[in-house]
Amino acid sequence: MRNEMIGAVVRRAIEHPEFRQRLIENPQEALAAHGFALEQSDLREIENIRTRLREGDDVEQQLVTIAEHYGLHT
C-alpha cells in the first residue's frame, strides 16, 4: 500500500505543476488539500523526494525517475 500512496502523490506531481510546486513549498498542506492521508513513514519518504526535487535542475525528469522506482509508467 505504501508504494501505491507515494506513487499516487508522485503521479499527481507529474500531472499537475501547481501541486508539484505546493508539494515542494509545503508538503503537508499540499497533501491535505488534495485529500492524501499518509502515514508517518510515507510522509518521511515524501520529504526525501521533496529534498531531491529542491536540489535538482530537471524536476520533471526526476519525478519520472522516482515514479518508475515506485512502479509507475509515465
N, CA, C and O atoms as a Maestro MAE file, in Angstrom:
{
 s_m_m2io_version
 :::
 2.0.0
}

f_m_ct {
 s_m_title
 :::
 protein
 m_atom[296] {
  # First column is atom index #
  i_m_mmod_type
  r_m_x_coord
  r_m_y_coord
  r_m_z_coord
  i_m_residue_number
  s_m_chain_name
  s_m_pdb_residue_name
  s_m_pdb_atom_name
  i_m_atomic_number
  :::
  1 25 0.826 -1.196 0.000 1 A "MET " " N  " 7
  2 3 0.000 0.000 0.000 1 A "MET " " CA " 6
  3 2 0.870 1.261 0.000 1 A "MET " " C  " 6
  4 15 0.513 2.276 -0.597 1 A "MET " " O  " 8
  5 25 2.011 1.177 0.676 2 A "ARG " " N  " 7
  6 3 2.881 2.345 0.789 2 A "ARG " " CA " 6
  7 2 3.304 2.845 -0.585 2 A "ARG " " C  " 6
  8 15 3.185 4.035 -0.878 2 A "ARG " " O  " 8
  9 25 3.792 1.952 -1.421 3 A "ASN " " N  " 7
  10 3 4.231 2.356 -2.744 3 A "ASN " " CA " 6
  11 2 3.097 2.944 -3.568 3 A "ASN " " C  " 6
  12 15 3.316 3.862 -4.358 3 A "ASN " " O  " 8
  13 25 1.900 2.431 -3.393 4 A "GLU " " N  " 7
  14 3 0.757 2.947 -4.133 4 A "GLU " " CA " 6
  15 2 0.444 4.379 -3.738 4 A "GLU " " C  " 6
  16 15 0.160 5.211 -4.601 4 A "GLU " " O  " 8
  17 25 0.491 4.679 -2.447 5 A "MET " " N  " 7
  18 3 0.194 6.030 -1.980 5 A "MET " " CA " 6
  19 2 1.272 7.010 -2.432 5 A "MET " " C  " 6
  20 15 0.964 8.093 -2.930 5 A "MET " " O  " 8
  21 25 2.516 6.632 -2.260 6 A "ILE " " N  " 7
  22 3 3.604 7.514 -2.679 6 A "ILE " " CA " 6
  23 2 3.568 7.670 -4.198 6 A "ILE " " C  " 6
  24 15 3.776 8.766 -4.718 6 A "ILE " " O  " 8
  25 25 3.310 6.594 -4.892 7 A "GLY " " N  " 7
  26 3 3.185 6.652 -6.348 7 A "GLY " " CA " 6
  27 2 2.076 7.592 -6.790 7 A "GLY " " C  " 6
  28 15 2.227 8.314 -7.776 7 A "GLY " " O  " 8
  29 25 0.956 7.587 -6.062 8 A "ALA " " N  " 7
  30 3 -0.152 8.484 -6.393 8 A "ALA " " CA " 6
  31 2 0.248 9.943 -6.203 8 A "ALA " " C  " 6
  32 15 -0.132 10.803 -6.997 8 A "ALA " " O  " 8
  33 25 1.004 10.216 -5.166 9 A "VAL " " N  " 7
  34 3 1.482 11.587 -4.926 9 A "VAL " " CA " 6
  35 2 2.425 11.999 -6.049 9 A "VAL " " C  " 6
  36 15 2.315 13.106 -6.577 9 A "VAL " " O  " 8
  37 25 3.346 11.122 -6.413 10 A "VAL " " N  " 7
  38 3 4.308 11.427 -7.476 10 A "VAL " " CA " 6
  39 2 3.578 11.627 -8.799 10 A "VAL " " C  " 6
  40 15 3.897 12.550 -9.548 10 A "VAL " " O  " 8
  41 25 2.608 10.779 -9.089 11 A "ARG " " N  " 7
  42 3 1.832 10.920 -10.328 11 A "ARG " " CA " 6
  43 2 1.131 12.276 -10.350 11 A "ARG " " C  " 6
  44 15 1.145 12.966 -11.369 11 A "ARG " " O  " 8
  45 25 0.524 12.655 -9.242 12 A "ARG " " N  " 7
  46 3 -0.155 13.955 -9.173 12 A "ARG " " CA " 6
  47 2 0.840 15.089 -9.406 12 A "ARG " " C  " 6
  48 15 0.519 16.067 -10.080 12 A "ARG " " O  " 8
  49 25 2.037 14.963 -8.855 13 A "ALA " " N  " 7
  50 3 3.064 15.993 -9.038 13 A "ALA " " CA " 6
  51 2 3.512 16.083 -10.494 13 A "ALA " " C  " 6
  52 15 3.824 17.169 -10.983 13 A "ALA " " O  " 8
  53 25 3.544 14.961 -11.179 14 A "ILE " " N  " 7
  54 3 3.917 14.964 -12.597 14 A "ILE " " CA " 6
  55 2 2.825 15.626 -13.422 14 A "ILE " " C  " 6
  56 15 3.111 16.436 -14.304 14 A "ILE " " O  " 8
  57 25 1.586 15.284 -13.140 15 A "GLU " " N  " 7
  58 3 0.465 15.742 -13.950 15 A "GLU " " CA " 6
  59 2 0.017 17.168 -13.646 15 A "GLU " " C  " 6
  60 15 -0.584 17.821 -14.500 15 A "GLU " " O  " 8
  61 25 0.301 17.658 -12.441 16 A "HIS " " N  " 7
  62 3 -0.198 18.969 -12.028 16 A "HIS " " CA " 6
  63 2 0.937 19.833 -11.475 16 A "HIS " " C  " 6
  64 15 1.297 19.706 -10.304 16 A "HIS " " O  " 8
  65 25 1.496 20.699 -12.299 17 A "PRO " " N  " 7
  66 3 2.626 21.535 -11.856 17 A "PRO " " CA " 6
  67 2 2.311 22.380 -10.617 17 A "PRO " " C  " 6
  68 15 3.197 22.614 -9.796 17 A "PRO " " O  " 8
  69 25 1.071 22.836 -10.469 18 A "GLU " " N  " 7
  70 3 0.743 23.639 -9.288 18 A "GLU " " CA " 6
  71 2 0.816 22.796 -8.013 18 A "GLU " " C  " 6
  72 15 1.241 23.292 -6.970 18 A "GLU " " O  " 8
  73 25 0.410 21.542 -8.090 19 A "PHE " " N  " 7
  74 3 0.536 20.643 -6.945 19 A "PHE " " CA " 6
  75 2 2.015 20.389 -6.654 19 A "PHE " " C  " 6
  76 15 2.436 20.371 -5.497 19 A "PHE " " O  " 8
  77 25 2.787 20.194 -7.704 20 A "ARG " " N  " 7
  78 3 4.227 19.959 -7.554 20 A "ARG " " CA " 6
  79 2 4.878 21.115 -6.793 20 A "ARG " " C  " 6
  80 15 5.660 20.893 -5.869 20 A "ARG " " O  " 8
  81 25 4.557 22.333 -7.181 21 A "GLN " " N  " 7
  82 3 5.146 23.494 -6.520 21 A "GLN " " CA " 6
  83 2 4.713 23.570 -5.060 21 A "GLN " " C  " 6
  84 15 5.530 23.854 -4.184 21 A "GLN " " O  " 8
  85 25 3.437 23.318 -4.793 22 A "ARG " " N  " 7
  86 3 2.949 23.332 -3.412 22 A "ARG " " CA " 6
  87 2 3.597 22.219 -2.598 22 A "ARG " " C  " 6
  88 15 3.891 22.396 -1.416 22 A "ARG " " O  " 8
  89 25 3.818 21.081 -3.230 23 A "LEU " " N  " 7
  90 3 4.460 19.958 -2.553 23 A "LEU " " CA " 6
  91 2 5.886 20.320 -2.141 23 A "LEU " " C  " 6
  92 15 6.333 19.949 -1.055 23 A "LEU " " O  " 8
  93 25 6.583 21.028 -2.986 24 A "ILE " " N  " 7
  94 3 7.945 21.451 -2.671 24 A "ILE " " CA " 6
  95 2 7.939 22.501 -1.566 24 A "ILE " " C  " 6
  96 15 8.774 22.463 -0.663 24 A "ILE " " O  " 8
  97 25 7.000 23.433 -1.640 25 A "GLU " " N  " 7
  98 3 6.954 24.533 -0.674 25 A "GLU " " CA " 6
  99 2 6.430 24.100 0.694 25 A "GLU " " C  " 6
  100 15 7.011 24.447 1.723 25 A "GLU " " O  " 8
  101 25 5.337 23.347 0.704 26 A "ASN " " N  " 7
  102 3 4.710 22.956 1.968 26 A "ASN " " CA " 6
  103 2 4.006 21.615 1.766 26 A "ASN " " C  " 6
  104 15 2.813 21.583 1.466 26 A "ASN " " O  " 8
  105 25 4.729 20.516 1.925 27 A "PRO " " N  " 7
  106 3 4.174 19.211 1.581 27 A "PRO " " CA " 6
  107 2 2.922 18.826 2.371 27 A "PRO " " C  " 6
  108 15 1.984 18.279 1.791 27 A "PRO " " O  " 8
  109 25 2.884 19.089 3.644 28 A "GLN " " N  " 7
  110 3 1.719 18.671 4.432 28 A "GLN " " CA " 6
  111 2 0.463 19.405 3.988 28 A "GLN " " C  " 6
  112 15 -0.607 18.805 3.897 28 A "GLN " " O  " 8
  113 25 0.585 20.690 3.714 29 A "GLU " " N  " 7
  114 3 -0.566 21.455 3.242 29 A "GLU " " CA " 6
  115 2 -1.023 20.970 1.863 29 A "GLU " " C  " 6
  116 15 -2.218 20.807 1.615 29 A "GLU " " O  " 8
  117 25 -0.056 20.742 0.973 30 A "ALA " " N  " 7
  118 3 -0.380 20.275 -0.374 30 A "ALA " " CA " 6
  119 2 -1.073 18.915 -0.333 30 A "ALA " " C  " 6
  120 15 -2.063 18.693 -1.031 30 A "ALA " " O  " 8
  121 25 -0.551 18.016 0.483 31 A "LEU " " N  " 7
  122 3 -1.144 16.680 0.590 31 A "LEU " " CA " 6
  123 2 -2.554 16.745 1.149 31 A "LEU " " C  " 6
  124 15 -3.456 16.080 0.640 31 A "LEU " " O  " 8
  125 25 -2.751 17.537 2.190 32 A "ALA " " N  " 7
  126 3 -4.079 17.663 2.801 32 A "ALA " " CA " 6
  127 2 -5.070 18.283 1.820 32 A "ALA " " C  " 6
  128 15 -6.217 17.844 1.737 32 A "ALA " " O  " 8
  129 25 -4.637 19.293 1.081 33 A "ALA " " N  " 7
  130 3 -5.520 19.970 0.134 33 A "ALA " " CA " 6
  131 2 -5.972 19.041 -0.990 33 A "ALA " " C  " 6
  132 15 -7.038 19.240 -1.573 33 A "ALA " " O  " 8
  133 25 -5.171 18.039 -1.290 34 A "HIS " " N  " 7
  134 3 -5.516 17.101 -2.365 34 A "HIS " " CA " 6
  135 2 -6.055 15.775 -1.833 34 A "HIS " " C  " 6
  136 15 -6.205 14.811 -2.585 34 A "HIS " " O  " 8
  137 25 -6.341 15.734 -0.551 35 A "GLY " " N  " 7
  138 3 -7.000 14.570 0.019 35 A "GLY " " CA " 6
  139 2 -6.108 13.382 0.336 35 A "GLY " " C  " 6
  140 15 -6.608 12.276 0.542 35 A "GLY " " O  " 8
  141 25 -4.806 13.585 0.379 36 A "PHE " " N  " 7
  142 3 -3.896 12.498 0.711 36 A "PHE " " CA " 6
  143 2 -3.761 12.403 2.230 36 A "PHE " " C  " 6
  144 15 -3.471 13.396 2.898 36 A "PHE " " O  " 8
  145 25 -3.970 11.220 2.759 37 A "ALA " " N  " 7
  146 3 -3.761 10.953 4.185 37 A "ALA " " CA " 6
  147 2 -2.680 9.880 4.278 37 A "ALA " " C  " 6
  148 15 -2.943 8.694 4.074 37 A "ALA " " O  " 8
  149 25 -1.470 10.314 4.587 38 A "LEU " " N  " 7
  150 3 -0.339 9.399 4.582 38 A "LEU " " CA " 6
  151 2 0.122 9.095 6.001 38 A "LEU " " C  " 6
  152 15 -0.017 9.911 6.913 38 A "LEU " " O  " 8
  153 25 0.669 7.907 6.156 39 A "GLU " " N  " 7
  154 3 1.255 7.526 7.437 39 A "GLU " " CA " 6
  155 2 2.589 8.240 7.601 39 A "GLU " " C  " 6
  156 15 3.143 8.770 6.638 39 A "GLU " " O  " 8
  157 25 3.093 8.249 8.812 40 A "GLN " " N  " 7
  158 3 4.331 8.959 9.118 40 A "GLN " " CA " 6
  159 2 5.492 8.494 8.249 40 A "GLN " " C  " 6
  160 15 6.277 9.320 7.782 40 A "GLN " " O  " 8
  161 25 5.614 7.200 8.026 41 A "SER " " N  " 7
  162 3 6.716 6.699 7.196 41 A "SER " " CA " 6
  163 2 6.576 7.192 5.752 41 A "SER " " C  " 6
  164 15 7.575 7.483 5.095 41 A "SER " " O  " 8
  165 25 5.352 7.283 5.267 42 A "ASP " " N  " 7
  166 3 5.123 7.806 3.919 42 A "ASP " " CA " 6
  167 2 5.478 9.283 3.847 42 A "ASP " " C  " 6
  168 15 6.050 9.742 2.859 42 A "ASP " " O  " 8
  169 25 5.139 10.025 4.892 43 A "LEU " " N  " 7
  170 3 5.471 11.447 4.936 43 A "LEU " " CA " 6
  171 2 6.987 11.658 4.912 43 A "LEU " " C  " 6
  172 15 7.483 12.591 4.281 43 A "LEU " " O  " 8
  173 25 7.709 10.786 5.602 44 A "ARG " " N  " 7
  174 3 9.172 10.876 5.570 44 A "ARG " " CA " 6
  175 2 9.701 10.627 4.156 44 A "ARG " " C  " 6
  176 15 10.628 11.301 3.708 44 A "ARG " " O  " 8
  177 25 9.115 9.673 3.469 45 A "GLU " " N  " 7
  178 3 9.541 9.389 2.099 45 A "GLU " " CA " 6
  179 2 9.211 10.572 1.181 45 A "GLU " " C  " 6
  180 15 10.013 10.917 0.312 45 A "GLU " " O  " 8
  181 25 8.062 11.184 1.360 46 A "ILE " " N  " 7
  182 3 7.702 12.372 0.583 46 A "ILE " " CA " 6
  183 2 8.702 13.492 0.868 46 A "ILE " " C  " 6
  184 15 9.096 14.220 -0.044 46 A "ILE " " O  " 8
  185 25 9.109 13.631 2.115 47 A "GLU " " N  " 7
  186 3 10.101 14.649 2.473 47 A "GLU " " CA " 6
  187 2 11.430 14.366 1.765 47 A "GLU " " C  " 6
  188 15 12.093 15.294 1.302 47 A "GLU " " O  " 8
  189 25 11.816 13.109 1.679 48 A "ASN " " N  " 7
  190 3 13.038 12.744 0.941 48 A "ASN " " CA " 6
  191 2 12.913 13.114 -0.536 48 A "ASN " " C  " 6
  192 15 13.845 13.650 -1.134 48 A "ASN " " O  " 8
  193 25 11.761 12.823 -1.109 49 A "ILE " " N  " 7
  194 3 11.506 13.161 -2.511 49 A "ILE " " CA " 6
  195 2 11.553 14.677 -2.681 49 A "ILE " " C  " 6
  196 15 12.154 15.184 -3.628 49 A "ILE " " O  " 8
  197 25 10.935 15.372 -1.787 50 A "ARG " " N  " 7
  198 3 10.902 16.836 -1.826 50 A "ARG " " CA " 6
  199 2 12.320 17.405 -1.804 50 A "ARG " " C  " 6
  200 15 12.631 18.332 -2.552 50 A "ARG " " O  " 8
  201 25 13.165 16.858 -0.962 51 A "THR " " N  " 7
  202 3 14.549 17.322 -0.877 51 A "THR " " CA " 6
  203 2 15.274 17.096 -2.196 51 A "THR " " C  " 6
  204 15 16.016 17.965 -2.654 51 A "THR " " O  " 8
  205 25 15.066 15.948 -2.803 52 A "ARG " " N  " 7
  206 3 15.700 15.662 -4.093 52 A "ARG " " CA " 6
  207 2 15.227 16.640 -5.166 52 A "ARG " " C  " 6
  208 15 16.017 17.088 -5.997 52 A "ARG " " O  " 8
  209 25 13.935 16.969 -5.144 53 A "LEU " " N  " 7
  210 3 13.392 17.876 -6.147 53 A "LEU " " CA " 6
  211 2 13.937 19.292 -5.976 53 A "LEU " " C  " 6
  212 15 14.163 19.999 -6.959 53 A "LEU " " O  " 8
  213 25 14.142 19.694 -4.752 54 A "ARG " " N  " 7
  214 3 14.640 21.048 -4.497 54 A "ARG " " CA " 6
  215 2 16.090 21.190 -4.940 54 A "ARG " " C  " 6
  216 15 16.524 22.284 -5.302 54 A "ARG " " O  " 8
  217 25 16.835 20.102 -4.915 55 A "GLU " " N  " 7
  218 3 18.258 20.157 -5.242 55 A "GLU " " CA " 6
  219 2 18.527 20.002 -6.732 55 A "GLU " " C  " 6
  220 15 19.612 20.346 -7.201 55 A "GLU " " O  " 8
  221 25 17.565 19.495 -7.477 56 A "GLY " " N  " 7
  222 3 17.805 19.171 -8.876 56 A "GLY " " CA " 6
  223 2 17.384 20.258 -9.836 56 A "GLY " " C  " 6
  224 15 16.681 21.204 -9.482 56 A "GLY " " O  " 8
  225 25 17.835 20.091 -11.057 57 A "ASP " " N  " 7
  226 3 17.524 21.051 -12.103 57 A "ASP " " CA " 6
  227 2 16.275 20.652 -12.875 57 A "ASP " " C  " 6
  228 15 15.362 21.462 -13.035 57 A "ASP " " O  " 8
  229 25 16.224 19.436 -13.348 58 A "ASP " " N  " 7
  230 3 15.115 18.980 -14.177 58 A "ASP " " CA " 6
  231 2 14.116 18.225 -13.305 58 A "ASP " " C  " 6
  232 15 14.194 17.004 -13.169 58 A "ASP " " O  " 8
  233 25 13.195 18.950 -12.729 59 A "VAL " " N  " 7
  234 3 12.250 18.388 -11.767 59 A "VAL " " CA " 6
  235 2 11.371 17.334 -12.425 59 A "VAL " " C  " 6
  236 15 11.125 16.282 -11.835 59 A "VAL " " O  " 8
  237 25 10.900 17.595 -13.624 60 A "GLU " " N  " 7
  238 3 10.016 16.640 -14.290 60 A "GLU " " CA " 6
  239 2 10.721 15.312 -14.543 60 A "GLU " " C  " 6
  240 15 10.131 14.252 -14.336 60 A "GLU " " O  " 8
  241 25 11.961 15.355 -14.981 61 A "GLN " " N  " 7
  242 3 12.704 14.112 -15.220 61 A "GLN " " CA " 6
  243 2 12.945 13.381 -13.911 61 A "GLN " " C  " 6
  244 15 12.860 12.154 -13.859 61 A "GLN " " O  " 8
  245 25 13.241 14.118 -12.862 62 A "GLN " " N  " 7
  246 3 13.428 13.492 -11.554 62 A "GLN " " CA " 6
  247 2 12.146 12.793 -11.114 62 A "GLN " " C  " 6
  248 15 12.193 11.687 -10.576 62 A "GLN " " O  " 8
  249 25 11.010 13.434 -11.340 63 A "LEU " " N  " 7
  250 3 9.737 12.823 -10.962 63 A "LEU " " CA " 6
  251 2 9.478 11.552 -11.756 63 A "LEU " " C  " 6
  252 15 8.968 10.575 -11.207 63 A "LEU " " O  " 8
  253 25 9.816 11.550 -13.024 64 A "VAL " " N  " 7
  254 3 9.637 10.348 -13.842 64 A "VAL " " CA " 6
  255 2 10.496 9.213 -13.297 64 A "VAL " " C  " 6
  256 15 10.037 8.075 -13.199 64 A "VAL " " O  " 8
  257 25 11.737 9.520 -12.944 65 A "THR " " N  " 7
  258 3 12.635 8.520 -12.376 65 A "THR " " CA " 6
  259 2 12.094 7.990 -11.053 65 A "THR " " C  " 6
  260 15 12.123 6.784 -10.806 65 A "THR " " O  " 8
  261 25 11.607 8.880 -10.209 66 A "ILE " " N  " 7
  262 3 11.023 8.477 -8.924 66 A "ILE " " CA " 6
  263 2 9.779 7.635 -9.159 66 A "ILE " " C  " 6
  264 15 9.577 6.630 -8.478 66 A "ILE " " O  " 8
  265 25 8.945 8.029 -10.108 67 A "ALA " " N  " 7
  266 3 7.728 7.276 -10.419 67 A "ALA " " CA " 6
  267 2 8.073 5.856 -10.842 67 A "ALA " " C  " 6
  268 15 7.427 4.902 -10.407 67 A "ALA " " O  " 8
  269 25 9.070 5.713 -11.674 68 A "GLU " " N  " 7
  270 3 9.494 4.382 -12.122 68 A "GLU " " CA " 6
  271 2 9.968 3.535 -10.951 68 A "GLU " " C  " 6
  272 15 9.750 2.323 -10.922 68 A "GLU " " O  " 8
  273 25 10.612 4.175 -9.994 69 A "HIS " " N  " 7
  274 3 11.052 3.470 -8.783 69 A "HIS " " CA " 6
  275 2 9.860 2.884 -8.021 69 A "HIS " " C  " 6
  276 15 9.974 1.824 -7.406 69 A "HIS " " O  " 8
  277 25 8.727 3.571 -8.063 70 A "TYR " " N  " 7
  278 3 7.516 3.109 -7.374 70 A "TYR " " CA " 6
  279 2 6.573 2.330 -8.272 70 A "TYR " " C  " 6
  280 15 5.421 2.085 -7.912 70 A "TYR " " O  " 8
  281 25 7.066 1.940 -9.448 71 A "GLY " " N  " 7
  282 3 6.293 1.065 -10.323 71 A "GLY " " CA " 6
  283 2 5.325 1.769 -11.244 71 A "GLY " " C  " 6
  284 15 4.484 1.111 -11.856 71 A "GLY " " O  " 8
  285 25 5.408 3.082 -11.368 72 A "LEU " " N  " 7
  286 3 4.533 3.811 -12.270 72 A "LEU " " CA " 6
  287 2 5.210 3.953 -13.623 72 A "LEU " " C  " 6
  288 15 6.428 4.111 -13.700 72 A "LEU " " O  " 8
  289 25 4.440 3.898 -14.664 73 A "HIS " " N  " 7
  290 3 4.957 4.097 -16.012 73 A "HIS " " CA " 6
  291 2 4.321 5.359 -16.560 73 A "HIS " " C  " 6
  292 15 3.117 5.411 -16.810 73 A "HIS " " O  " 8
  293 25 5.151 6.373 -16.741 74 A "THR " " N  " 7
  294 3 4.632 7.659 -17.184 74 A "THR " " CA " 6
  295 2 4.791 7.862 -18.665 74 A "THR " " C  " 6
  296 15 4.398 8.904 -19.190 74 A "THR " " O  " 8
  :::
 }
 m_bond[295] {
  # First column is bond index #
  i_m_from
  i_m_to
  i_m_order
  :::
  1 1 2 1
  2 2 3 1
  3 3 4 2
  4 3 5 1
  5 5 6 1
  6 6 7 1
  7 7 8 2
  8 7 9 1
  9 9 10 1
  10 10 11 1
  11 11 12 2
  12 11 13 1
  13 13 14 1
  14 14 15 1
  15 15 16 2
  16 15 17 1
  17 17 18 1
  18 18 19 1
  19 19 20 2
  20 19 21 1
  21 21 22 1
  22 22 23 1
  23 23 24 2
  24 23 25 1
  25 25 26 1
  26 26 27 1
  27 27 28 2
  28 27 29 1
  29 29 30 1
  30 30 31 1
  31 31 32 2
  32 31 33 1
  33 33 34 1
  34 34 35 1
  35 35 36 2
  36 35 37 1
  37 37 38 1
  38 38 39 1
  39 39 40 2
  40 39 41 1
  41 41 42 1
  42 42 43 1
  43 43 44 2
  44 43 45 1
  45 45 46 1
  46 46 47 1
  47 47 48 2
  48 47 49 1
  49 49 50 1
  50 50 51 1
  51 51 52 2
  52 51 53 1
  53 53 54 1
  54 54 55 1
  55 55 56 2
  56 55 57 1
  57 57 58 1
  58 58 59 1
  59 59 60 2
  60 59 61 1
  61 61 62 1
  62 62 63 1
  63 63 64 2
  64 63 65 1
  65 65 66 1
  66 66 67 1
  67 67 68 2
  68 67 69 1
  69 69 70 1
  70 70 71 1
  71 71 72 2
  72 71 73 1
  73 73 74 1
  74 74 75 1
  75 75 76 2
  76 75 77 1
  77 77 78 1
  78 78 79 1
  79 79 80 2
  80 79 81 1
  81 81 82 1
  82 82 83 1
  83 83 84 2
  84 83 85 1
  85 85 86 1
  86 86 87 1
  87 87 88 2
  88 87 89 1
  89 89 90 1
  90 90 91 1
  91 91 92 2
  92 91 93 1
  93 93 94 1
  94 94 95 1
  95 95 96 2
  96 95 97 1
  97 97 98 1
  98 98 99 1
  99 99 100 2
  100 99 101 1
  101 101 102 1
  102 102 103 1
  103 103 104 2
  104 103 105 1
  105 105 106 1
  106 106 107 1
  107 107 108 2
  108 107 109 1
  109 109 110 1
  110 110 111 1
  111 111 112 2
  112 111 113 1
  113 113 114 1
  114 114 115 1
  115 115 116 2
  116 115 117 1
  117 117 118 1
  118 118 119 1
  119 119 120 2
  120 119 121 1
  121 121 122 1
  122 122 123 1
  123 123 124 2
  124 123 125 1
  125 125 126 1
  126 126 127 1
  127 127 128 2
  128 127 129 1
  129 129 130 1
  130 130 131 1
  131 131 132 2
  132 131 133 1
  133 133 134 1
  134 134 135 1
  135 135 136 2
  136 135 137 1
  137 137 138 1
  138 138 139 1
  139 139 140 2
  140 139 141 1
  141 141 142 1
  142 142 143 1
  143 143 144 2
  144 143 145 1
  145 145 146 1
  146 146 147 1
  147 147 148 2
  148 147 149 1
  149 149 150 1
  150 150 151 1
  151 151 152 2
  152 151 153 1
  153 153 154 1
  154 154 155 1
  155 155 156 2
  156 155 157 1
  157 157 158 1
  158 158 159 1
  159 159 160 2
  160 159 161 1
  161 161 162 1
  162 162 163 1
  163 163 164 2
  164 163 165 1
  165 165 166 1
  166 166 167 1
  167 167 168 2
  168 167 169 1
  169 169 170 1
  170 170 171 1
  171 171 172 2
  172 171 173 1
  173 173 174 1
  174 174 175 1
  175 175 176 2
  176 175 177 1
  177 177 178 1
  178 178 179 1
  179 179 180 2
  180 179 181 1
  181 181 182 1
  182 182 183 1
  183 183 184 2
  184 183 185 1
  185 185 186 1
  186 186 187 1
  187 187 188 2
  188 187 189 1
  189 189 190 1
  190 190 191 1
  191 191 192 2
  192 191 193 1
  193 193 194 1
  194 194 195 1
  195 195 196 2
  196 195 197 1
  197 197 198 1
  198 198 199 1
  199 199 200 2
  200 199 201 1
  201 201 202 1
  202 202 203 1
  203 203 204 2
  204 203 205 1
  205 205 206 1
  206 206 207 1
  207 207 208 2
  208 207 209 1
  209 209 210 1
  210 210 211 1
  211 211 212 2
  212 211 213 1
  213 213 214 1
  214 214 215 1
  215 215 216 2
  216 215 217 1
  217 217 218 1
  218 218 219 1
  219 219 220 2
  220 219 221 1
  221 221 222 1
  222 222 223 1
  223 223 224 2
  224 223 225 1
  225 225 226 1
  226 226 227 1
  227 227 228 2
  228 227 229 1
  229 229 230 1
  230 230 231 1
  231 231 232 2
  232 231 233 1
  233 233 234 1
  234 234 235 1
  235 235 236 2
  236 235 237 1
  237 237 238 1
  238 238 239 1
  239 239 240 2
  240 239 241 1
  241 241 242 1
  242 242 243 1
  243 243 244 2
  244 243 245 1
  245 245 246 1
  246 246 247 1
  247 247 248 2
  248 247 249 1
  249 249 250 1
  250 250 251 1
  251 251 252 2
  252 251 253 1
  253 253 254 1
  254 254 255 1
  255 255 256 2
  256 255 257 1
  257 257 258 1
  258 258 259 1
  259 259 260 2
  260 259 261 1
  261 261 262 1
  262 262 263 1
  263 263 264 2
  264 263 265 1
  265 265 266 1
  266 266 267 1
  267 267 268 2
  268 267 269 1
  269 269 270 1
  270 270 271 1
  271 271 272 2
  272 271 273 1
  273 273 274 1
  274 274 275 1
  275 275 276 2
  276 275 277 1
  277 277 278 1
  278 278 279 1
  279 279 280 2
  280 279 281 1
  281 281 282 1
  282 282 283 1
  283 283 284 2
  284 283 285 1
  285 285 286 1
  286 286 287 1
  287 287 288 2
  288 287 289 1
  289 289 290 1
  290 290 291 1
  291 291 292 2
  292 291 293 1
  293 293 294 1
  294 294 295 1
  295 295 296 2
  :::
 }
}
